[in-house]
Amino acid sequence: MNASDLTRVIESVGKDRGIKKEIIISALEQAVLMAAQKKYGQNAILEAHYNNDTGEIDLFLFKKVVESDEAMLEESEEIMIEEAHKLDPEAVVGDELGIKVETPDFGRIDAQTAKQVIFQKVRDAEREIIFNEYIHRKGEIITGIARRIERGNLVIDLGKTDALLPRNEIIPGEQFKPGDRVQAYLSDVATTSRGPQLYLSRTSPKYLMKLFEVEVPEIRESIVEIKLCAREPGARSKIAVTSRDRDVDPVGACVGMKGIRVQNVIQELKGEKIDIIPWSDNPVMFVRSALSPAEISSVRMDERNKTMEIMVEDDQLSLAIGRKGQNVRLAAQLTGWRLDIVSRSKLSKRTSDATFNLQHIDGVNETLAQAIYQAGYMNVRQVADASLENIQKIPGYDIAEAAQSLKDRAASVVEKAGDALAGPSANATSRTEDKGTFSATPPSQLKDAKTLAEERLREMMRQAGGDSGKKD
């Protein structure tokens, strides 16, 4: 290949593949070195450099300068001082002198090897370009064409590269076939031995939030912000929104004129229902909104255990709980609070039982028992197990001596009466749910909140089914 051909190859490959000229030159230099190493031996010290002036690759063989009377060990490795001076008058014994030598002709095998080296360099450069392009797009929405399914995972063609949409990141019920247009959230860009691997998601809460960002200009302009998102992909989601401008209604902005904005998001998510609620830094107000469309009658908050007891009218219970516990489960996930939903009729009995239990503590009358109950204590054992600091938060027991006295008297009841009057421990992780109550715990508070919630719901449904079968 002559100089003009070599220059043309460098320029055309760089232009066609979008690869820097320096990378292609480096690949060519390495290919020349591999061929030269076979000619001059593996011990030969060689360097190859592209000459911008001539458009050729110059090859240099480095030899050690030795005394004239020394026996040369290897002609390809050493040069006598007299010969060295002809090339470099300033050369001294011990120097490594670079001597320009002819670039070897490539044989069939050498040419194939050189070709592989060049292709590998170009491929590595392309991979780096793809990685650098998409690592900066992480967290964005990506669109591509479905190509094939591998082990249940969908491979999507993005043009320059492929991306993977894992089966657990596909919305339940969705089915794609080759040629379908697919939109998803770029959740990760990883480096592998086969190059960069792009991972997509259609189930991530961040995908839903990005879809709203696309549809709602106020979000893109940072006027409206989605503070939190809870999602059960394909079924229902809740987002909490706020506005930095008092004149802009965050919920209305996300809904859009005649609901067009939220409907566009719902359509992309295959009919997933979306509740848009106003965010509040007031926990009670936030929980009330999160449980909509159910109407909440009262809320009793236990900050110590980050739990809220939500009382609703009997006819609002099923609405507050939602289908298969979905409404309260999403509300708990969104707010980060454990939510105990209880009907008015059940709460009345629960309150009566709790105050009756607490009155077994010496010196605690009905009024004090109600104050203790309102502070979050359901029974004597919970008072006995509580810290002195927490007991001092109960109205009337803010003085350390009074708090310690209450704690000691409760412990005495536990010691004497045992489980008969003490009730379950405050640290108990299981409880029996009666008809008229339901609890949901956010993932941050319970390892398997979904499973526990479903078990409680099944128990309620079983009991409800038993009642419906009774004749008057």
Protein Blocks (a to p, Z undefined) as FASTA:
>chain_A
ZZklmmmmmmmmmmmnopafklmmmmmmmmmmmmmmmmnopkbccdddddfknopacddd
ddddddfklccfblklgccfklmmmmomkbcehiacddddddddddfklmmmmmmmmmmm
mmmmmmmmmmmmmmmmgoiacddddfbdcehiacddehjaccdddfklpcehiacdehia
cddddfbdcddfkbpcddddfkbfklmmmmmmmmmmklmnomaccfbdcddehiaccddd
ddfbfklcfklmmnogghlmmmmmmmmnnopacddddddfbfklmmmmmmpcbdcfbdcd
dfknopacddddfklmmmmnogghlmmmmmmmmnopacddddfklmmmmmmmmmmmmmmp
ghiafklmmmmmmnopabfklmmmpcfklmmmpghilpfklmmmmmmmmmmmmmmnmmml
nopafkbcbdcddehiacdddfklomblmlmmmmmmmmmmmmmmmmmmpcZZ
